[in-house]
Amino acid sequence: MRLARPLQGVLVVFSVVLTVVMLLLLVLKGSSTVAYARGSGSTSVETSALATQPFQSAPLLTGTGAYSSFLPLAFRFYPPPISFFDTFDDPACNGWSIHYFDRYEPDPPGPWVAYCDREKLSATTYGNNRVYSIKTTAAWNSWIYTAPVVLADPKNFTITVDGKSAQNYMWLSSWGVYFNANADRTQFYSVQIYQDGVPDLDTSPDYMVRRWIHFTGGAKDPNYELQHKKRCHLCQNGDFGWNRIIIRRVGDTVYVYAGDAFYPPAFNAPVAVFNMPEYTGSDYIGVGVFQGNFEWMNWDGNVPTFQIDNFYAWPVYKVR
C-alpha cells in the first residue's frame, strides 16, 4: 500500500502529459502553408485541381506570352519531402498540363500546345517512347511550364531535366529549366540551351544562365545575365539530340551541369558555378521547364517546338 499511492500519482501525471502532446500533434497536423499566384492578361490556360498522389496530379501550367496570366494555386506541405522523377510515359503527362491546339486563340500570346506523345527522332520520323512535347506557335514569346512539385528547401536541392529541339532548326529558340520562382512567376532563375540558328551537326549549342527580375513572357524582360551565351562543348550538336541540364544548389552556391544526356562523363564537373544569394526565401519555391520561342510559326498542332524527358527534383513537396 505504501507503493501504490506514489505509483498512482506518476500514472496520473503521465496521462496528463500524454494528452497534452496528442492535442499539440492534432493542432500541428491541421496547419498548412498556403501560397497563390495571380495576374492579368489574355493568355488562355487550362485549370484543374491537383491530386495528392505522386505521378497522378492533375494539370497545372503557368504560361506567359506577350501578356501574362497566372493560375490560382494552393500549396500544402506534407513532410517528409520526396524525390520526384517523371519519365513521361503516361499519356496523361503525370500532372503536367495538357493543352490542346486551338489556332484561334488570341495572338498575342497565340496558340500553344502541351501534351505527352511520341518522341520526334527527325524531321519526318517519330519513335515509340512518350515524352512531354511542348510548344507555342506565335513568335517572340517565352513560356514557363510549371512542375507539379515545389521545392522543399529553396537553398538546397537538385533538379535534372533532359531536353531537345524537335524542329528542323532552332533559330535563337531555347529550352531549359527554371527554379526558385516566386508565386506569380515573375522572378526566378533559368538555365537555357540555345541552338543559335545552326542546324548542322558540327556546332555545339550555347547555354545561358539568367536571373529574371520581372518576367512577363518576353526575352527582353528585365533580367540579369549571370552567364552570357557560352558554348556547351559536351552537348549534342544540331537538333533531335538529347541534352541534359543539372542544377545543384547548396546554400547560395549553384552548380550548373550541361551535356549529352547519354554521355555520363559530361557531368563529372560543372560547366559553371555561381553565387546566387537572391530568391532564396520561403516564397521562391517554384520550379519547372522553360521555353524561349522565336519565329516559330508552325501551325500544325502535332509538331512540337521542343521536348523534355526524365524530369527529376529533390527534395520537393507535391503540390495540392
Secondary structure, DSSP 4 states (H G I P E B T S, - for coil): -TTHHHHHHHHHHHHHHHHHHHHHHHHHHH----------SS---------SSTT-PPP----BSSSB----------SSPEEEEE---STTGGGS--B---TTS-TTT--EEEEEEEEE-SSS-EEEEEEEEEEE-STTEEEEEE-SEEES-TTEEEEEEEEEE-SS--SS-EEEEEEEE-TTSSSEEEEEEE-TT--SSSSPPEEEEEEESS-SS-TTSSEEEEEEEEE-TTSPPSSS--EEEEEEEETTEEEEEEEETT-GGGGSS-SEEEE--SS-STT--EEEEEEEE-S-----TT--SEEEEEEEEEEEEE--
